[in-house]
Amino acid sequence: MIGADVEFELSADTDGWVAVGFSSDRKMGGDDVMACVHDDNGRVRIQHFYNVGQWAKEIQRNPARDEEGVFENNRVTCRFKRPVNVPRDETIVDLHLSWYYLFAWGPAIQGSITRHDIDSPPTSERVVSIYKYEDIFMPSAAYQTFSSPFCLLLIVALTFYLLMGTP
């Protein structure tokens, strides 16, 4: 929190978009979403969406401010502030309350987001409160590479095998 705002930073290996959604149930639908979208001019814009079922509908009323965004090394990164409390609006949640955070990223065509191809996008394990600092990094097993325990075990086993030599 910074005063009456919450600062968010999002980043993903994509040339399209990365987003965070605020949900009451860890499932897409009826969620407030903030997305960083890379457009054809090389800019990264912060856009506001509302999930209607499995589809994201852009909302013209965007609560983001102090926006920064960059596209470098095939990675979209952005930072923005959003008010903790906004006047009653069904498409903008009150961040005083705790929410599940939904994460997704995917391609964009001419600066418009397209459907992601992630089977099970990562979500926070529990509801998150802005009053408690948490760095939410959630590598799901489907997104891990050499950081997964299985890969580490495989590397250790292979190293041990090579060091032992042949009998």
Salt bridges, closest charged atoms under 4 A:
ASP5 OD1 - ARG65 NH2 2.51
GLU9 OE1 - ARG79 NH2 2.64
ASP13 OD1 - ARG75 NH1 2.40
ASP32 OD1 - HIS48 NE2 2.66
ASP32 OD2 - ARG82 NH2 2.38
ASP39 OD2 - ARG43 NH2 2.98
ASP39 OD2 - ARG45 NE 3.39
ASP66 OD2 - LYS81 NZ 3.37
GLU68 OE1 - ARG79 NH1 3.99
ASP89 OD2 - ARG61 NH1 2.70
GLU134 OE1 - ARG126 NH2 3.18
